[in-house]
Amino acid sequence: MTTITTSPAGGAQRIAGPLPPRPRRFVRYLRETSLLVGRGLRTIPRVPERLSDVTIQPIMFTLLFLYVFGSAIHVPGSYQDYLLPGLLGQSVAFGVIGAGVATSTDFSSGVVDRFRSLPVIRMSVISAQVIGQIIEQILGIVIVAAVGLGLGWRPHLGGGRAVELVALMLLGLFAFTWVGVLAGMLIRSSDAMQGIGFAVMLPLSFLAGTFVPISGMKLVPRAIADWDPLSALVAAVRQVCQGTQSSGSLQLDHPVPAMVAWCLLIIAVCVPLALRRFRTASA
């Protein structure tokens, strides 16, 4: 294939040589996804406050509960070893809020409409949103772990347990980020998304045994906590990090398989719904 341009004299001028071949769709998808992820990360220095939920908030939770409530809560061993795995699990689950707010902001501000006008693969837009949010949440988890280690947390992680912990955290991040992306496309106001997200996730986090043992709760909250998805997440992280065995419901007796099952169920439900919603919104 050759191209034809117009010369200054008005005549047509043939330029020899074929145009470069169009990349395959999968290659385009990978390249466009990486470019859109970079676009999202480059906005962070200009709007650093968007990282407050994965930087300031985890530090605040850690210090408040360790030094304000820690002296009044009695658990086997040190409270640091009980609290920090719970906060790691909470950080994974709170990815719902960050992903939801970012997605609703992009939809309400017209960013998605601008992407729609470009010759990009639509799937790369939503993939970049998920990957970018996972990267931001990983930053928050690293901060929680670093603060905890500095305050005396001592996890019992060998080589195999460390790999298992990383795999569980990544699976949880992937699942809960898709929940946030779907919620952000359904709730088109970032303020409403943040308010609803906290109203749902904060009580579930408190009921999940993040800060106090589930066994000490009253009958009704304990019944909810026994089957709270976040309870399986927190108990699984605590078991891998500290070797602590939880008990109560079936999912608390076997927290790691329960967490994996919850995450796979969330992915199976939320990913198709989010993709369908995105295609509908982009139509």
C-alpha positions in Angstrom: 0.0 0.0 0.0 1.3 3.5 -0.9 0.2 6.9 0.2 -0.5 9.9 -2.1 0.2 13.5 -1.0 -0.4 16.8 -2.8 2.6 18.8 -3.9 2.8 22.6 -3.6 2.3 22.9 -7.3 -1.1 21.2 -7.0 -0.1 17.8 -8.4 -0.3 14.5 -6.8 3.0 13.0 -5.6 3.3 9.3 -4.8 5.5 8.3 -1.8 7.0 4.9 -2.2 6.8 2.3 0.5 3.9 0.6 2.4 2.4 2.0 5.5 3.4 0.1 8.7 1.1 -2.8 9.4 -1.6 -2.2 12.0 -0.8 -3.9 15.3 -2.8 -6.9 16.2 -5.8 -6.3 18.4 -4.3 -7.9 21.5 -1.1 -5.9 21.1 -3.1 -2.7 20.7 -5.1 -3.7 23.9 -1.9 -4.1 25.9 -0.3 -0.9 24.6 -3.4 1.2 25.1 -4.0 -0.2 28.6 -0.4 0.6 29.6 -0.8 4.1 28.2 -4.0 4.7 30.1 -2.6 3.3 33.3 0.3 5.7 32.9 -2.1 8.5 32.3 -3.9 7.8 35.6 -0.7 7.6 37.6 0.7 10.8 36.1 -2.3 12.7 37.6 -1.3 11.8 41.1 1.5 14.5 41.5 -1.0 17.1 40.3 -3.8 15.8 42.7 -1.9 14.2 45.6 -4.9 14.3 47.8 -6.5 11.5 45.9 -4.1 9.1 47.6 -5.3 10.2 51.1 -7.4 7.0 51.4 -4.3 4.8 51.0 -1.8 6.9 52.8 -3.2 9.1 55.6 -6.3 6.9 56.4 -4.4 3.6 57.1 -1.9 5.4 59.3 -4.7 7.0 61.2 -6.5 3.7 61.7 -3.4 2.0 62.9 -2.4 4.6 65.4 -5.9 5.2 66.8 -6.8 1.6 67.4 -3.3 0.5 68.6 -2.9 3.3 71.1 -6.4 4.4 72.0 -8.3 1.0 72.0 -5.4 -1.4 72.3 -5.0 -1.1 76.0 -8.7 -1.9 76.5 -8.9 -4.9 74.1 -7.6 -8.2 75.4 -6.5 -10.8 72.9 -4.1 -13.7 73.1 -0.6 -12.4 72.4 0.2 -8.8 71.5 -2.5 -6.6 70.1 -0.1 -5.5 67.3 -0.1 -9.1 66.0 -3.8 -9.2 66.1 -4.6 -5.7 64.7 -2.1 -5.5 61.7 -3.3 -8.5 59.8 -6.9 -7.2 60.2 -5.8 -3.8 58.9 -4.2 -5.4 55.9 -7.5 -7.2 55.1 -9.4 -4.0 55.6 -7.1 -2.2 53.2 -7.9 -4.8 50.6 -11.7 -4.4 51.1 -11.6 -0.6 51.2 -10.3 -0.7 47.6 -14.0 -0.7 46.8 -14.3 2.9 47.8 -11.2 4.2 46.0 -12.0 2.3 42.8 -15.6 3.5 43.0 -14.8 7.1 43.5 -12.2 7.1 40.7 -14.6 5.5 38.3 -17.6 7.7 39.1 -15.3 10.8 38.7 -14.2 9.7 35.2 -17.7 9.1 34.1 -19.2 12.3 35.6 -16.3 14.5 34.4 -16.5 13.4 30.7 -13.2 11.5 30.6 -14.9 8.3 29.4 -16.7 10.3 26.7 -13.4 11.7 25.5 -11.9 8.2 25.4 -15.0 7.0 23.5 -14.2 9.5 20.7 -10.7 8.1 20.3 -9.8 5.0 18.3 -9.0 2.9 21.3 -10.2 -0.5 22.4 -13.0 0.0 24.9 -11.9 -2.8 27.1 -8.5 -1.1 27.6 -10.3 1.8 29.3 -11.8 -0.3 32.1 -8.8 -2.5 32.4 -6.6 0.5 33.0 -9.0 1.7 35.7 -8.8 -1.6 37.5 -4.9 -1.9 37.2 -4.4 1.7 38.3 -6.5 1.3 41.3 -4.8 -2.0 42.3 -1.4 -0.2 42.1 -2.7 2.6 44.4 -4.1 0.0 46.9 -0.8 -1.8 46.9 0.8 1.4 48.0 -1.6 1.6 50.9 -1.0 -2.0 51.9 2.8 -1.4 51.9 2.3 1.7 54.1 0.2 -0.3 56.6 2.8 -3.1 56.8 5.6 -0.6 57.2 3.9 1.3 60.0 3.0 -2.0 61.7 6.5 -3.3 61.6 7.7 0.0 63.0 5.3 -0.3 65.9 6.2 -3.8 66.8 4.2 -6.1 64.6 6.1 -9.4 64.0 4.5 -11.6 61.3 5.5 -15.3 61.2 6.1 -15.6 57.5 8.4 -18.1 55.9 9.0 -18.3 52.2 5.9 -20.3 51.4 3.6 -18.2 53.6 4.9 -15.0 52.1 4.0 -16.2 48.6 0.6 -17.3 49.8 0.0 -13.9 51.5 0.9 -12.0 48.3 -1.3 -14.3 46.2 -4.3 -13.8 48.6 -3.8 -10.1 48.7 -3.7 -9.8 44.9 -6.7 -11.9 44.5 -8.6 -9.9 47.1 -7.5 -6.6 45.4 -8.6 -7.8 42.0 -12.0 -8.9 43.3 -12.9 -5.9 45.4 -11.6 -3.4 42.8 -14.1 -4.8 40.3 -16.8 -4.3 43.0 -15.8 -0.6 43.2 -15.6 -0.2 39.4 -19.1 -1.6 39.0 -20.4 0.6 41.9 -18.7 3.7 40.4 -20.5 3.1 37.0 -23.8 2.7 38.8 -23.4 5.7 41.2 -22.3 8.5 39.0 -21.5 11.0 41.8 -18.1 10.7 43.4 -19.5 12.2 46.7 -22.4 9.8 46.8 -20.0 6.9 46.0 -17.7 7.8 48.9 -20.6 8.2 51.3 -22.3 5.0 50.3 -19.0 3.1 50.2 -18.1 4.1 53.8 -21.6 3.4 55.0 -21.4 -0.1 53.7 -17.7 -1.1 54.1 -17.0 0.5 57.5 -19.7 -1.5 59.5 -18.7 -4.7 57.6 -15.1 -4.0 58.6 -15.9 -3.6 62.3 -18.0 -6.7 62.2 -15.2 -8.7 60.5 -13.1 -9.1 63.6 -10.6 -6.5 62.4 -10.3 -4.8 65.7 -12.0 -7.0 68.3 -12.6 -10.8 68.3 -15.9 -12.0 66.9 -16.4 -14.4 69.7 -16.9 -11.5 72.2 -19.7 -9.9 70.2 -23.4 -10.1 71.1 -25.7 -12.7 69.4 -27.0 -10.6 66.5 -23.7 -8.9 65.4 -21.9 -12.2 65.9 -24.3 -14.0 63.6 -23.7 -11.3 60.9 -20.0 -11.4 61.5 -19.8 -15.2 61.1 -20.9 -14.9 57.5 -19.5 -11.5 56.7 -17.3 -11.8 53.5 -14.7 -9.5 55.2 -14.5 -11.9 58.1 -13.1 -14.6 55.8 -10.7 -12.0 54.3 -9.4 -10.8 57.7 -9.3 -14.3 59.2 -7.4 -15.6 56.2 -4.8 -12.9 56.3 -4.4 -13.4 60.1 -4.0 -17.1 59.7 -1.3 -16.8 57.0 0.6 -14.0 58.8 0.4 -15.2 62.4 -0.8 -18.8 62.2 -3.9 -17.9 64.2 -6.8 -20.3 63.8 -10.2 -18.7 64.0 -13.4 -20.5 64.8 -17.2 -20.1 64.6 -18.9 -20.5 61.3 -17.7 -22.8 58.5 -15.9 -19.9 56.7 -14.1 -18.9 59.9 -13.0 -22.5 60.5 -11.5 -22.6 57.0 -10.8 -18.9 56.2 -8.3 -19.3 53.3 -10.6 -21.5 51.1 -13.6 -19.3 52.1 -11.7 -16.1 51.1 -10.8 -17.6 47.7 -14.4 -18.8 47.2 -15.8 -15.3 48.1 -13.3 -13.6 45.7 -14.1 -16.0 42.8 -17.8 -15.4 43.4 -17.3 -11.6 43.4 -15.3 -11.8 40.2 -17.8 -14.1 38.5 -20.7 -11.7 39.3 -19.1 -8.2 39.1 -16.8 -8.5 36.0 -19.6 -9.4 33.5 -21.9 -6.8 35.1 -19.3 -4.1 34.9 -18.4 -4.9 31.3 -22.0 -4.9 30.3 -22.6 -1.6 32.1 -19.5 -0.1 30.5 -20.6 -1.2 27.0 -24.1 0.2 27.6 -22.7 3.5 28.8 -20.3 3.7 25.9 -23.0 2.9 23.3 
